[in-house]
Amino acid sequence: MKIEAYESGEMTIEGSRFTDDLLVYPDHVTPKWWRRVGHRLEPEDLAEVFDARPEVIVVGMGQSGMMKIPDLTRETLNEQGIELVAEETDKAWPLYNRLADEGRRVVGAFHLTC
């Protein structure tokens, strides 16, 4: 899946507009991605990602980087052999596209607001 554009609260992927947080895989999008604690990325929020077994996860932490990634989540990703790249969402989505273009097995987890 190719991300075409992002602005606060909205992401466009292959012509479809999304206005809620989402997970982006090479072949599909999981819209309305909900986390147990709104601005924290906990391991249980990534169960679907772990099942996909990507090489790398690109986390868009929001327009101003409000979403936090606790040490436990970082450790769990490391144990699963998944590289973590975390940036503000406006910087994260081009990284997702670049990694996908390079042929990496990448998943994007994007917080679209704050």
N, C-alpha and C positions, 0 to 999 in steps of 0.2 A: 504494500500500500504506500502510495506517495502522498506525503503531506504537502499541500499546496500553499496554505496560508494560515497565519495565526494572528489574532489580535485579542486583547483581553476579553475572555468569555466566549470566544468562538474560534473553532478550528475547521478548516476545509480540507477534506481528504478525498481525492479523486472525484471531485465535483459534489460531494455530500457535505453539508454543513452540520457541525456538532456544537452544542451549546452547554454540554455537561462534561465533566471529567471523563476520560476515556483511556482504554488500553488499545494500542495499535500493534497489530501483528503483521507479518509479511503478507498474509492472505485474507485478513478480516479485521474488523474493528469491534471491540466490546464497548458500546456506549453506556452512559450513565454509570460509570465506575464509581462505586461507593466505598469509602473507607470507614472502618469502625470508629475511628477518632478523626474527625474532619481534616485537621492540618498535620497529622502524623501518619507516616507510612509504616504500618506494622507488618510483620511477616504474614499474618493471616490475610492481609489485603492483597497479597501476591500469590495466593494458592493457584489461581488460573495460570499465572505466569510460570510458576515452577513446573506445572504440568507440560508447558510448551517447551521447556528446556532450552532457552536461548543462550547464546554465548554472552550477550550483553543486554542490559536493560538501561534505557535512557529515561531518566525521570525528569519531567518538567515540573519544577517545584512551585509554579505559579508566577504571575507577572512580577511580583516583588520577592519571590523566594520564601513565601510564608510556610510552605509545607516542610516539615522537619523529617529527617530520617534517623531514627534512634540507632544506637550502636547494635542492639539486638538484630535489627533488620539488616544492617550492613554485614554482621557476622553470618546471618542465615544465608544471605546472597553469596558470600564468600564460600561457605560450606557447600552450597549447591553448584559452585564453579561458575557463577554468573558475575561477570564484570559489571560494576555499577558506575554509571556516568550521571551526575546530577547537576543540573543548571536551572536558572530561571527559564521558564517555558519558552520565551522568545529566543533564547540561545539553544535550548535543547532540541527543538523540532528540526532545525537544519542538521544537527549532529545525527539525529535519527536517520534522516534521508541519506546523509553521506555514508553512514555505516551500512545501510541497506544497499546502497549503490555499490559498495565495495564487496557485497556478497556475504556480509556477516549475518548470522542468525540473531536478529535484534528485535526487541519488543520495546515499545514506548509506553510509558505511564505518565499521562499528562493531567496536571491540575490547571484548569483554564483561567481561573480568576486569581485574585490576591496572590 
